[in-house]
Amino acid sequence: MNDPTSIAAVSLIFTVISIVVPLAGAVVAATFIRRRGRNARLAMAGCLVAALGPLVLSLVVAVASDALYRDFGVAATVGAQLMVGATFSLTGLGLVLAGALAAPVASMPPVSPLAAGEGEPAFMPPVAGAATTA
């Protein structure tokens, strides 16, 4: 299992999974925005932040890893990558938990335009230019 190709393939599979799963969570949270409001928005933001972590790390590794390894050493570069990844993951998890555990906001009940049992609107704003009867 020390073949570089198989190691790269496994790394790519895990990276794709760690991007796709939070994106799927963001889609699910987006479907609940009308019913859950702020809570679903927090969960969706958390999923999007969690999906950005592996994406950013993959781009940094693909573009600048050789220069970072040469300038700062392997240990410092890997440590910085782990800190960045953990920051994105923990921030995303915190937002998802905030959305899941926050008290739901009570929505306003729908108001009927007709007064109860009268058949006429409860309030009709005056129409501009209309004649008034007194």
C-alpha positions, 0 to 999 in steps of 0.5 A: 500500500506504499504505492504513491498512486494508491495513496493519492487515490485514497487521499482524493477519495477522502477529500471528495467525501469531505467536500460532498457530504457538507455540501449535501448537508447545505442543500438539506438545510436550504430546503428547511429555511422556510420552516426553520428560518434562522436555525436552518440558515446557521446549519447551512452556513456551517455546512458551507464553512465545513466544505471550504476547509478541504477545498482550501487545503487541497488548493494550497497543497496543489499550488504551494506545498513544495515552496512551503515545505522548502521554506518552513520545513515539513513539520511546520507546514503539516502543522499549519495545514492541520490548524487551518483544516481544524479551524474550518471543521470546528467553525462549521461544526459550531455553526451546525450545532448552533442551528440545531440547538438554538431555540426556534423562532416563533413564526407569525400566524397567517392573517386573513384579509377578511374580518372574522365573519364579516365578509369585508376586509378588516382594514382597507387603506384609502386608495389615492385619488378615490372619492370619499363618502361621508 
